[in-house]
Amino acid sequence: MSVTQDAPPAALDSRAEEKFKEAAQKLLKTLPEATRTLLKQLEAPPLQVGNSVESTAQELGKFLETIIQRIADQKKDQTRSAKAKRLVQKIFKASYPFANTLINLAGQAKDYVRSVECSQ
């Protein structure tokens, strides 16, 4: 006989619950930090023993939809941020030759002003 067949049902439930918690912790560790932060902000629906499978599944389904929507919104924000970053980089690259010329001119003007001041 195996150990699981000899164990009382409460012990099996307890062991299964512990394994589930361990698996959930491992899963959380694999998620990106932003997603973990998001999940900490959400509150899972309370699961009651007396509820039917259908109602529990429906509650969990709604909760998963909320998670998926929040992650999608977060990705949209990251996409906007990335687009803005690329735009700034493009502007910088496009204006660099002009800015470099202005900096050189400013340096030459400063040298000229100094030479004029020293000659007086």
MIDOSE-1310 file (N, C-alpha, C; in nm, 2 decimals, decimal comma, always signed):
residues 120
msvt	+0,08/-0,12/+0,00/+0,00/+0,00/+0,00/+0,09/+0,12/+0,00; +0,04/+0,22/-0,07/+0,12/+0,35/-0,07/+0,08/+0,44/+0,04; +0,17/+0,54/+0,06/+0,15/+0,63/+0,17/+0,02/+0,71/+0,15; -0,01/+0,75/+0,03/-0,13/+0,83/+0,00/-0,26/+0,75/+0,03
qdap	-0,26/+0,62/+0,01/-0,38/+0,54/+0,04/-0,40/+0,53/+0,19; -0,30/+0,53/+0,27/-0,31/+0,51/+0,41/-0,34/+0,64/+0,48; -0,31/+0,76/+0,42/-0,33/+0,89/+0,48/-0,47/+0,93/+0,49; -0,52/+0,99/+0,60/-0,66/+1,04/+0,60/-0,68/+1,15/+0,50
paal	-0,81/+1,17/+0,46/-0,84/+1,27/+0,36/-0,79/+1,41/+0,40; -0,80/+1,45/+0,53/-0,76/+1,58/+0,57/-0,61/+1,60/+0,54; -0,53/+1,50/+0,57/-0,38/+1,51/+0,54/-0,35/+1,52/+0,40; -0,43/+1,45/+0,31/-0,41/+1,46/+0,17/-0,45/+1,60/+0,12
dsra	-0,56/+1,66/+0,17/-0,59/+1,80/+0,14/-0,48/+1,89/+0,18; -0,43/+1,88/+0,30/-0,33/+1,96/+0,35/-0,20/+1,95/+0,27; -0,16/+1,83/+0,23/-0,05/+1,81/+0,15/-0,07/+1,88/+0,01; -0,18/+1,86/-0,05/-0,21/+1,91/-0,18/-0,21/+2,07/-0,17
eekf	-0,26/+2,12/-0,07/-0,26/+2,27/-0,05/-0,12/+2,32/-0,04; -0,04/+2,25/+0,03/+0,10/+2,29/+0,05/+0,17/+2,29/-0,09; +0,15/+2,18/-0,16/+0,21/+2,17/-0,30/+0,16/+2,28/-0,39; +0,03/+2,31/-0,38/-0,02/+2,42/-0,46/+0,04/+2,55/-0,43
keaa	+0,06/+2,58/-0,30/+0,12/+2,70/-0,25/+0,27/+2,71/-0,30; +0,34/+2,60/-0,29/+0,48/+2,60/-0,34/+0,48/+2,63/-0,49; +0,39/+2,56/-0,57/+0,39/+2,59/-0,71/+0,35/+2,73/-0,74; +0,26/+2,79/-0,67/+0,22/+2,93/-0,69/+0,34/+3,02/-0,66
qkll	+0,42/+2,99/-0,56/+0,54/+3,07/-0,53/+0,64/+3,06/-0,64; +0,66/+2,94/-0,69/+0,76/+2,92/-0,80/+0,71/+3,00/-0,92; +0,58/+3,00/-0,95/+0,53/+3,07/-1,06/+0,55/+3,22/-1,05; +0,52/+3,27/-0,93/+0,54/+3,41/-0,90/+0,68/+3,46/-0,92
ktlp	+0,78/+3,37/-0,89/+0,92/+3,40/-0,90/+0,96/+3,41/-1,05; +0,89/+3,34/-1,14/+0,92/+3,34/-1,28/+0,86/+3,46/-1,35; +0,77/+3,53/-1,29/+0,70/+3,65/-1,35/+0,79/+3,77/-1,35; +0,78/+3,86/-1,44/+0,85/+3,99/-1,43/+0,81/+4,07/-1,31
eatr	+0,89/+4,16/-1,27/+0,87/+4,24/-1,15/+0,74/+4,32/-1,16; +0,72/+4,38/-1,28/+0,60/+4,46/-1,30/+0,47/+4,38/-1,29; +0,47/+4,26/-1,34/+0,36/+4,17/-1,33/+0,33/+4,13/-1,18; +0,44/+4,10/-1,11/+0,43/+4,07/-0,97/+0,37/+4,18/-0,89
tllk	+0,41/+4,30/-0,92/+0,36/+4,42/-0,85/+0,21/+4,44/-0,88; +0,17/+4,42/-1,01/+0,04/+4,42/-1,05/-0,05/+4,32/-0,97; +0,00/+4,20/-0,96/-0,07/+4,09/-0,89/-0,09/+4,12/-0,74; +0,01/+4,19/-0,68/+0,00/+4,22/-0,54/-0,12/+4,32/-0,52
qlea	-0,14/+4,41/-0,62/-0,25/+4,51/-0,61/-0,39/+4,45/-0,62; -0,40/+4,34/-0,69/-0,53/+4,28/-0,71/-0,56/+4,19/-0,59; -0,69/+4,17/-0,57/-0,74/+4,09/-0,46/-0,82/+3,97/-0,52; -0,77/+3,85/-0,50/-0,84/+3,73/-0,56/-0,98/+3,72/-0,49
pplq	-1,08/+3,66/-0,56/-1,21/+3,64/-0,50/-1,20/+3,53/-0,40; -1,27/+3,55/-0,29/-1,27/+3,44/-0,19/-1,34/+3,31/-0,24; -1,27/+3,20/-0,22/-1,32/+3,08/-0,26/-1,38/+3,00/-0,14; -1,51/+2,97/-0,15/-1,58/+2,91/-0,04/-1,60/+2,76/-0,07
vgns	-1,59/+2,68/+0,03/-1,61/+2,53/+0,01/-1,75/+2,50/-0,04; -1,85/+2,57/+0,00/-1,99/+2,53/-0,04/-2,03/+2,57/-0,18; -1,95/+2,66/-0,24/-1,99/+2,70/-0,38/-1,98/+2,59/-0,48; -2,06/+2,60/-0,58/-2,06/+2,50/-0,69/-1,94/+2,53/-0,78
vest	-1,90/+2,43/-0,85/-1,78/+2,43/-0,94/-1,81/+2,54/-1,04; -1,93/+2,55/-1,09/-1,96/+2,65/-1,20/-1,94/+2,80/-1,15; -1,99/+2,82/-1,03/-1,98/+2,96/-0,97/-1,84/+2,99/-0,94; -1,77/+2,90/-0,89/-1,62/+2,92/-0,86/-1,54/+2,94/-0,98
aqel	-1,57/+2,86/-1,09/-1,50/+2,88/-1,22/-1,54/+3,02/-1,27; -1,66/+3,06/-1,26/-1,70/+3,19/-1,31/-1,63/+3,30/-1,24; -1,62/+3,30/-1,11/-1,55/+3,40/-1,03/-1,40/+3,40/-1,07; -1,34/+3,28/-1,08/-1,20/+3,28/-1,12/-1,18/+3,33/-1,26
gkfl	-1,27/+3,30/-1,35/-1,27/+3,35/-1,49/-1,27/+3,50/-1,49; -1,36/+3,56/-1,41/-1,36/+3,71/-1,40/-1,23/+3,77/-1,35; -1,18/+3,70/-1,25/-1,05/+3,75/-1,19/-0,94/+3,74/-1,30; -0,93/+3,63/-1,37/-0,83/+3,61/-1,47/-0,85/+3,72/-1,58
etii	-0,97/+3,75/-1,62/-0,99/+3,85/-1,72/-0,94/+3,99/-1,67; -0,96/+4,02/-1,54/-0,91/+4,14/-1,48/-0,76/+4,14/-1,49; -0,69/+4,03/-1,46/-0,55/+4,03/-1,47/-0,50/+4,05/-1,61; -0,56/+3,98/-1,71/-0,52/+3,99/-1,85/-0,54/+4,14/-1,89
qria	-0,65/+4,20/-1,86/-0,68/+4,34/-1,90/-0,57/+4,43/-1,84; -0,54/+4,41/-1,71/-0,44/+4,50/-1,65/-0,30/+4,48/-1,71; -0,27/+4,36/-1,75/-0,14/+4,34/-1,81/-0,14/+4,40/-1,95; -0,25/+4,39/-2,02/-0,26/+4,45/-2,15/-0,25/+4,60/-2,14
dqkk	-0,31/+4,66/-2,04/-0,30/+4,81/-2,02/-0,16/+4,85/-1,99; -0,09/+4,77/-1,91/+0,05/+4,79/-1,87/+0,14/+4,79/-1,99; +0,11/+4,69/-2,08/+0,19/+4,68/-2,20/+0,17/+4,80/-2,29; +0,05/+4,85/-2,30/+0,02/+4,97/-2,38/+0,10/+5,08/-2,33
dqtr	+0,10/+5,10/-2,20/+0,18/+5,21/-2,14/+0,33/+5,20/-2,17; +0,38/+5,07/-2,16/+0,52/+5,05/-2,20/+0,55/+5,08/-2,34; +0,45/+5,05/-2,43/+0,46/+5,07/-2,57/+0,47/+5,22/-2,60; +0,38/+5,30/-2,53/+0,38/+5,44/-2,54/+0,51/+5,50/-2,50
saka	+0,56/+5,45/-2,39/+0,69/+5,49/-2,33/+0,80/+5,46/-2,43; +0,80/+5,35/-2,49/+0,90/+5,31/-2,58/+0,90/+5,40/-2,71; +0,78/+5,43/-2,75/+0,76/+5,51/-2,87/+0,81/+5,65/-2,84; +0,78/+5,70/-2,72/+0,83/+5,84/-2,69/+0,99/+5,84/-2,68
krlv	+1,04/+5,73/-2,62/+1,19/+5,72/-2,61/+1,25/+5,72/-2,75; +1,19/+5,64/-2,84/+1,25/+5,63/-2,98/+1,23/+5,77/-3,05; +1,12/+5,84/-3,02/+1,11/+5,97/-3,08/+1,21/+6,07/-3,04; +1,24/+6,07/-2,91/+1,34/+6,16/-2,85/+1,48/+6,12/-2,91
qkif	+1,51/+5,99/-2,92/+1,63/+5,95/-2,98/+1,64/+6,00/-3,13; +1,54/+5,98/-3,20/+1,54/+6,03/-3,34/+1,56/+6,18/-3,35; +1,49/+6,25/-3,27/+1,51/+6,40/-3,27/+1,65/+6,43/-3,24; +1,71/+6,37/-3,14/+1,85/+6,39/-3,10/+1,94/+6,36/-3,22
kasy	+1,92/+6,24/-3,28/+2,01/+6,21/-3,39/+1,99/+6,30/-3,51; +1,87/+6,35/-3,53/+1,85/+6,44/-3,64/+1,91/+6,58/-3,61; +1,90/+6,62/-3,49/+1,95/+6,75/-3,45/+2,10/+6,76/-3,41; +2,16/+6,64/-3,40/+2,30/+6,63/-3,35/+2,40/+6,71/-3,44
pfan	+2,39/+6,70/-3,57/+2,49/+6,78/-3,66/+2,47/+6,93/-3,64; +2,34/+6,97/-3,63/+2,31/+7,11/-3,61/+2,36/+7,15/-3,47; +2,33/+7,08/-3,37/+2,37/+7,11/-3,23/+2,52/+7,11/-3,22; +2,59/+7,02/-3,29/+2,74/+7,02/-3,29/+2,79/+7,14/-3,35
tlin	+2,73/+7,19/-3,46/+2,78/+7,31/-3,52/+2,76/+7,43/-3,43; +2,64/+7,44/-3,36/+2,62/+7,55/-3,27/+2,71/+7,55/-3,15; +2,75/+7,43/-3,10/+2,84/+7,42/-2,99/+2,98/+7,47/-3,04; +3,02/+7,43/-3,16/+3,15/+7,48/-3,21/+3,15/+7,63/-3,23
lagq	+3,04/+7,68/-3,28/+3,03/+7,83/-3,30/+3,03/+7,90/-3,17; +2,96/+7,85/-3,07/+2,96/+7,91/-2,94/+3,10/+7,91/-2,88; +3,18/+7,80/-2,90/+3,32/+7,79/-2,85/+3,40/+7,90/-2,92; +3,39/+7,91/-3,05/+3,46/+8,01/-3,13/+3,43/+8,15/-3,09
akdy	+3,30/+8,17/-3,06/+3,25/+8,31/-3,02/+3,31/+8,34/-2,89; +3,32/+8,24/-2,80/+3,37/+8,26/-2,66/+3,52/+8,30/-2,67; +3,59/+8,22/-2,76/+3,74/+8,25/-2,78/+3,76/+8,39/-2,84; +3,67/+8,43/-2,93/+3,68/+8,56/-3,00/+3,65/+8,67/-2,89
vrsv	+3,55/+8,65/-2,81/+3,52/+8,75/-2,71/+3,64/+8,77/-2,61; +3,70/+8,66/-2,57/+3,82/+8,66/-2,49/+3,93/+8,73/-2,55; +3,96/+8,71/-2,68/+4,07/+8,77/-2,75/+4,04/+8,92/-2,76; +3,92/+8,96/-2,78/+3,88/+9,10/-2,79/+3,90/+9,17/-2,65
ecsq	+3,86/+9,10/-2,55/+3,87/+9,16/-2,41/+4,02/+9,17/-2,38; +4,10/+9,07/-2,41/+4,25/+9,08/-2,38/+4,32/+9,19/-2,46; +4,28/+9,21/-2,58/+4,34/+9,32/-2,66/+4,31/+9,46/-2,62; +4,20/+9,48/-2,54/+4,16/+9,61/-2,50/+4,23/+9,65/-2,38
